[in-house]
């Protein structure tokens, strides 16, 4: 049986990670010459973001974003930047899919290996319990997916990233 005191302490830690990243944002800005860019808006609440990417072969060599919205959307963008910039595209895409899986898991942890892969992104575990916040958490990741697809086309890469439901 879960320990309620431990669960509450973890929720507070998760909330702090989200608040910290929404205030001190990693990767906010613009790239000088991006290979791909995507603007996304959440019509439900008005959150919006633009994600820009640069590719170096199969590596995401640059990622920058701008946007406005709630602490969840801004923190998700900040952590996304920290987790995927400089990574191989396949790893960045896998992380995005695992994050989507977490958000759609209605507040439940994934298997330990996937939770470990997500690192600080596990702070968003509870977001899935609130359907109105799911799009907030995934907004930047949707923009990243589209920007990567655009970048692949502009650089003669393999085409679009696999499409899955947000």
N, C-alpha and C positions, 0 to 999 in steps of 0.2 A: 504494500500500500504506500502511495506517495506521501512524503512528509510535507504538510502544508507550509510549515515555516521555511523549509528549503525552497519550495516552489515560489513563495513570495519573495524571498531573497533573490532568486534567479530572475524573476520578473522585474524587480527593481534594478538589477544589474543590466538587463536587456534594455529597459527604459533609459537608463543612463547612457548606454552606448548610442542609442538612437538620438537622444538629445545632444550629446557631444558632437556627433557627426552632422547634425542639422545646423549647429552653430559654427563649428570649425570644419569647413567643407574641403575635402580633398578633390583636386582635379577641376575645380570650377574655373572656367575661362574659355579661351578659344585657341584652336590650332591655326598656325599660319597658312597651311595648305592641306586641308583634310582630303582624304580619298573618298570619304563618305560622310553623310550628315543626315540626321533625321529629327524632325520636330514632332512631338507628341503632346496631346492634351487630354486630360481626363475631364470629359464633359460633365461628369457628376459633381465635381467639386471645383474645377477650374485650375487644378495643378497643371503645369506645363514644363516642358524641358526640350532642349536641343542637345543632341549628343553628336560629337564629331569624332571621327576615327582616322588614323593613318596606319597603313599596313607596310610592313617590310617583309615581303614574301608571305610566309604563313604565320607571321607574328604580328600582334597588335602593338605597333611601336609607339602609337600616341593615342590618347583618349582625353577629351575635354568635354565639359558640359556647362550649360547655363540653364537656369530655370527658376521658377518660383512655385511655392506651394507649401504644403504642410510639412511638419518635421519628418514624417515617415517618407515622403517622396524625396526630400532633400537628403536625408541620411542614406537612403537606399542608393541614390546617385553617387554620393561620396564614397560609400563602401564599395560600390561597383567599380569605381575608378581604382581604388587601392587594390582590389582583388584581381582585376583583369589587365590593366595596362602592363605591357611588356610580355604578356603571356602568349603562347601559341594559340591560334584561333580555335583549334579543336578544344583546348582546355577552357578557354573563355566561354565558348558555347556550351560545353558540358556544365560549367559552373552556373550559367544562366538557366539551363534546364533543371538543374538540381534546386536552384533557388525557387523557380516557379513551382516545382513539386512541393517544396516546403510550404510556400504560401497557400497552395491549394489543399494542404493537408489539414486544414481546419484547426490549427493550434496544436497539433500533435507533432512530436519529433519524428524524424525519419530514422532509418537504420543508422547505427553509430558511425559507420564508414562515411555516409553521406553528410552527417552532421559535422564530422571532423573536416571534411572537404570545405564546408561552408565557413568555417572559422567564425569571425564576428558577425557574419550574416545570420547566424542562428538567433541573433537578437530579434529578428522579425518573426520568430516562430508563432507568437500569439496573434500576429496581425491577421492570420487566416481565419480567426474566429469572428472577425468583423467584415462582412462582405463589402461594406462601403469603403474599406481601407485596402482591399486587395489590389485594386487598380493603382492606388497611390504607391504601394510598394513595388509594383511591376512596371510602372511608367517608364523609368529610365532603361530598364532591361528590354522593353519593347523597342525603344528608340535605338538601343545598341544593336539589337538584332537587325533592324532595318538599315542602319548605317553600315553595318558589316556587309549586308547583301549588296548595297549600293557600291561600297568600296571594292568588293570582288568584281563587280561588273566593270567599274571604271579602270581597274588595274588588269583586266583580262583574266581574273581568277576563275574559280570553278563555278561561278554563278551564285545564286541565292542560298542563304542559309536555310536549313530545314524549317518548314513552317509547322508550328504547333500552336495550340490554343493558349491564350494568355490566362 
